[in-house]
Amino acid sequence: MGIKLVASDLDGTLFTDEKTISDETRRTLEEITEKGILFVPCTGRAFASVPELVRTLPGVQYMIASNGASIYHVETGERVYGCTISADSVARILALPMPEEMTFEVQIQGQSYTEQRYIDDPARFGATGFGVQYIRTTRHAVEDIRTFAKEHKAELDGMTFVSANRELRESFWKQLEDTVPDIRITSSVPHLIEIGHIDADKGKTLARFLRMRGIGTDEAMAFGDAGNDISMLTAVKYGIAMENATDECKAAAYAIAEENNADGVAKMIRKYCL
């Protein structure tokens, strides 16, 4: 197939449910690296929130973070591309009423900031299992998240609103669509509403990176499992959804891989690249 680049989401895709990377997957990435194929993690996480086991994977030179709002050189930590939400959009978003059952966080220069009550009790807002510890160990607390966001309104890679209340999330999503014209709204897990600039999604940023490297979309493969991965799967010829992916993600895919707990990424890479 002449694949020169493989991109992959992390949670629910490259990671197992235990947030590990299997030995088989690591061996497979070593083999494609030896063949000169680039491997690029593409995640909704802020750059600083990506664990070391990803940064040290074979062949990882660059990473797409914050749902496409940034590209980082992994070894140096240099931000080589960024697309922040407009200050006007941030002001419009912050003007919307936010109920007590919802909180939010912001991503700035690879770091995530939120209010203390979210860090103290992530489960209250819908986090489960690994997510609870992940929030507590990767977020920086600020005294007043709304004031903090206003003060940094020209620097936000992304904003993520969090609530365990489905009706509340759906209502807030609709308000965002109706009042803020130049944003992209997506979700990687049900209790999150993830917001970025309209030109900052995984697909557009992956396409930009391919152009930077002189690689065609027909020479790239991408893996994902959620709504925020769909643009990435459709940006390349070989967009692969996991068996555990959402129905919408599967519908957008070129092919379906086995689930994340069964080395689905590694098996598909071996099928088409090795």
C-alpha positions as CSV (number, residue, x, y, z in Angstrom):
1,M,0.0,0.0,0.0
2,G,3.0,2.3,0.2
3,I,2.2,3.6,3.6
4,K,4.6,6.3,4.8
5,L,2.8,7.5,8.0
6,V,0.6,5.9,10.6
7,A,-1.4,8.2,13.0
8,S,-3.3,6.9,16.0
9,D,-5.5,8.2,18.7
10,L,-4.6,7.0,22.2
11,D,-7.5,6.3,24.5
12,G,-9.7,3.4,23.3
13,T,-7.4,2.9,20.3
14,L,-3.6,2.5,20.9
15,F,-4.1,2.1,24.7
16,T,-5.8,-0.9,26.3
17,D,-8.6,-0.2,28.8
18,E,-5.8,-0.3,31.5
19,K,-4.1,2.6,29.7
20,T,-1.1,0.5,28.7
21,I,0.5,-0.3,25.3
22,S,1.0,-4.0,24.7
23,D,4.3,-5.6,23.9
24,E,3.0,-6.6,20.5
25,T,2.0,-3.1,19.6
26,R,5.4,-1.8,20.7
27,R,7.2,-4.5,18.6
28,T,5.0,-3.6,15.6
29,L,5.9,0.1,15.9
30,E,9.6,-0.8,16.1
31,E,9.3,-2.7,12.8
32,I,7.5,0.1,10.9
33,T,10.1,2.6,12.3
34,E,12.9,0.4,10.9
35,K,11.1,0.6,7.5
36,G,11.1,4.4,7.7
37,I,7.3,4.7,8.4
38,L,6.5,7.6,10.7
39,F,4.3,7.1,13.7
40,V,2.3,10.1,15.0
41,P,0.1,10.0,18.1
42,C,-3.0,12.2,17.7
43,T,-4.8,12.9,20.9
44,G,-7.3,15.1,22.6
45,R,-5.0,15.4,25.6
46,A,-2.9,18.4,26.1
47,F,0.7,17.7,25.3
48,A,1.9,17.8,28.9
49,S,-0.8,15.3,29.8
50,V,0.5,12.6,27.5
51,P,2.3,9.9,29.5
52,E,5.9,9.0,29.0
53,L,5.2,5.6,27.6
54,V,3.8,7.3,24.5
55,R,6.7,9.8,24.1
56,T,9.2,7.0,24.2
57,L,7.5,4.8,21.7
58,P,9.7,3.8,18.7
59,G,9.7,6.4,15.9
60,V,7.7,9.1,17.8
61,Q,9.1,12.4,16.7
62,Y,6.0,14.5,16.5
63,M,2.6,14.5,18.3
64,I,-0.7,16.1,17.4
65,A,-2.3,17.3,20.7
66,S,-5.4,19.1,22.0
67,N,-7.7,17.6,19.3
68,G,-5.6,19.1,16.5
69,A,-4.9,22.5,18.1
70,S,-1.2,21.9,18.2
71,I,1.7,19.9,16.8
72,Y,4.7,19.3,19.0
73,H,8.2,18.0,18.4
74,V,8.4,15.4,21.1
75,E,12.1,15.4,22.0
76,T,12.5,19.1,22.3
77,G,8.9,20.0,23.4
78,E,8.8,22.7,20.7
79,R,5.4,23.7,19.5
80,V,5.7,23.7,15.7
81,Y,2.0,24.6,15.0
82,G,-0.8,26.1,16.9
83,C,-4.4,27.1,16.3
84,T,-6.1,28.8,19.2
85,I,-9.7,29.7,19.8
86,S,-10.4,33.3,18.9
87,A,-10.6,35.7,21.8
88,D,-14.1,36.7,20.6
89,S,-15.3,33.1,20.7
90,V,-13.9,32.6,24.2
91,A,-15.8,35.7,25.4
92,R,-19.0,34.4,23.8
93,I,-18.6,31.0,25.4
94,L,-17.9,32.4,28.8
95,A,-21.0,34.6,28.6
96,L,-23.2,31.5,28.5
97,P,-24.7,30.6,31.9
98,M,-23.1,27.5,33.4
99,P,-25.0,25.5,36.0
100,E,-23.4,24.2,39.2
101,E,-23.4,20.6,37.8
102,M,-21.0,21.6,35.0
103,T,-17.3,22.6,35.2
104,F,-14.7,23.3,32.6
105,E,-11.0,23.3,31.9
106,V,-8.7,25.1,29.4
107,Q,-5.6,24.0,27.5
108,I,-2.8,26.5,27.1
109,Q,0.6,25.8,25.7
110,G,0.3,22.1,26.3
111,Q,-1.0,22.4,29.9
112,S,-4.5,21.9,31.3
113,Y,-6.0,24.2,33.9
114,T,-9.3,23.8,35.8
115,E,-10.9,24.6,39.2
116,Q,-10.1,22.8,42.4
117,R,-13.6,21.2,42.9
118,Y,-13.1,19.2,39.6
119,I,-9.7,18.0,40.8
120,D,-11.1,17.1,44.2
121,D,-14.0,15.1,42.9
122,P,-13.8,14.2,39.2
123,A,-16.5,11.5,39.6
124,R,-19.0,14.2,40.5
125,F,-18.8,15.4,36.9
126,G,-18.8,12.0,35.2
127,A,-15.2,10.7,35.4
128,T,-14.8,7.0,36.0
129,G,-12.0,4.6,36.7
130,F,-8.7,5.8,35.2
131,G,-10.2,9.2,34.5
132,V,-10.4,10.1,38.2
133,Q,-6.7,9.6,38.8
134,Y,-5.9,11.1,35.4
135,I,-7.6,14.4,36.2
136,R,-6.1,14.6,39.6
137,T,-2.5,14.1,38.4
138,T,-2.5,16.1,35.1
139,R,-4.6,19.3,35.8
140,H,-3.4,22.5,37.4
141,A,-5.8,24.2,39.8
142,V,-6.6,27.9,39.5
143,E,-8.5,29.9,42.0
144,D,-11.2,31.1,39.5
145,I,-11.3,29.2,36.2
146,R,-13.7,31.7,34.6
147,T,-11.4,34.7,35.4
148,F,-8.4,32.7,34.4
149,A,-9.9,31.9,31.0
150,K,-10.8,35.5,30.4
151,E,-7.3,36.6,31.3
152,H,-5.9,34.1,28.8
153,K,-8.6,34.3,26.2
154,A,-6.2,34.8,23.3
155,E,-4.1,31.7,24.2
156,L,-6.6,28.8,24.5
157,D,-5.9,25.7,22.4
158,G,-9.2,24.2,23.7
159,M,-11.9,24.4,26.3
160,T,-13.6,21.3,27.7
161,F,-16.9,21.4,29.5
162,V,-17.7,18.5,31.8
163,S,-20.9,17.2,33.2
164,A,-22.5,13.9,34.2
165,N,-25.9,15.3,33.3
166,R,-26.8,14.3,29.7
167,E,-29.6,16.7,29.3
168,L,-27.5,19.5,30.5
169,R,-24.7,18.6,28.1
170,E,-27.1,18.5,25.2
171,S,-28.6,21.8,26.0
172,F,-25.2,23.5,26.4
173,W,-24.0,22.0,23.1
174,K,-27.0,23.5,21.4
175,Q,-26.3,26.9,22.9
176,L,-22.7,26.7,21.7
177,E,-23.8,25.9,18.2
178,D,-26.4,28.7,18.2
179,T,-24.1,31.5,19.6
180,V,-20.5,30.8,18.7
181,P,-19.9,30.5,14.9
182,D,-16.2,29.8,14.5
183,I,-15.6,26.8,16.8
184,R,-15.5,23.1,16.4
185,I,-17.4,21.0,19.0
186,T,-16.7,17.4,19.5
187,S,-16.6,14.7,22.2
188,S,-14.2,11.9,22.9
189,V,-16.2,10.4,25.9
190,P,-19.8,11.1,26.7
191,H,-19.4,13.4,29.7
192,L,-17.2,15.9,27.8
193,I,-17.9,18.7,25.4
194,E,-14.6,19.6,23.7
195,I,-14.2,23.0,21.9
196,G,-11.5,24.2,19.6
197,H,-11.1,26.6,16.7
198,I,-13.1,25.7,13.7
199,D,-9.8,25.0,11.8
200,A,-8.3,22.9,14.6
201,D,-9.4,19.3,14.4
202,K,-7.4,16.1,14.2
203,G,-8.1,15.7,10.5
204,K,-7.2,19.2,9.4
205,T,-4.0,19.2,11.4
206,L,-3.0,15.7,10.3
207,A,-3.5,16.9,6.7
208,R,-1.3,19.9,7.4
209,F,1.4,17.7,8.9
210,L,1.3,15.4,5.8
211,R,1.8,18.4,3.6
212,M,4.7,19.5,5.8
213,R,6.3,16.1,5.3
214,G,5.5,15.8,1.6
215,I,3.3,12.7,2.2
216,G,0.1,12.1,0.3
217,T,-3.2,11.3,1.9
218,D,-3.1,8.0,0.1
219,E,0.2,7.2,1.8
220,A,-1.2,7.6,5.3
221,M,-3.2,5.4,7.7
222,A,-5.1,6.7,10.8
223,F,-6.7,4.9,13.7
224,G,-9.5,6.1,16.0
225,D,-12.6,5.2,18.1
226,A,-14.6,8.3,18.9
227,G,-16.3,11.3,17.5
228,N,-13.2,13.5,17.7
229,D,-11.4,11.0,15.5
230,I,-13.8,11.0,12.6
231,S,-12.1,14.0,10.8
232,M,-8.8,12.2,11.0
233,L,-10.1,9.0,9.6
234,T,-11.7,10.8,6.6
235,A,-8.6,13.0,6.1
236,V,-6.5,10.0,4.8
237,K,-7.3,7.1,2.4
238,Y,-6.9,4.4,5.0
239,G,-8.9,5.6,8.1
240,I,-9.3,2.6,10.4
241,A,-11.9,2.5,13.2
242,M,-11.6,0.1,16.2
243,E,-14.2,-2.6,16.8
244,N,-15.0,-0.7,20.1
245,A,-15.5,2.6,18.2
246,T,-18.8,4.5,18.0
247,D,-21.1,3.7,15.2
248,E,-20.5,7.1,13.6
249,C,-16.7,6.5,13.7
250,K,-17.1,3.1,12.1
251,A,-19.4,4.5,9.4
252,A,-16.6,6.9,8.4
253,A,-13.9,4.3,8.2
254,Y,-12.1,2.5,5.4
255,A,-11.9,-0.7,7.5
256,I,-12.5,-1.9,11.0
257,A,-9.7,-3.2,13.3
258,E,-10.1,-5.5,16.2
259,E,-10.8,-3.8,19.5
260,N,-8.1,-1.9,21.5
261,N,-7.7,-4.8,24.0
262,A,-6.9,-7.2,21.2
263,D,-3.9,-5.4,19.6
264,G,-6.2,-4.1,16.9
265,V,-3.9,-1.3,15.8
266,A,-0.9,-3.7,15.6
267,K,-2.7,-6.3,13.7
268,M,-4.0,-3.9,11.1
269,I,-0.5,-2.3,10.7
270,R,0.9,-5.8,10.1
271,K,-1.8,-6.6,7.6
272,Y,-1.2,-3.5,5.4
273,C,2.3,-2.2,6.2
274,L,4.6,-5.2,7.0
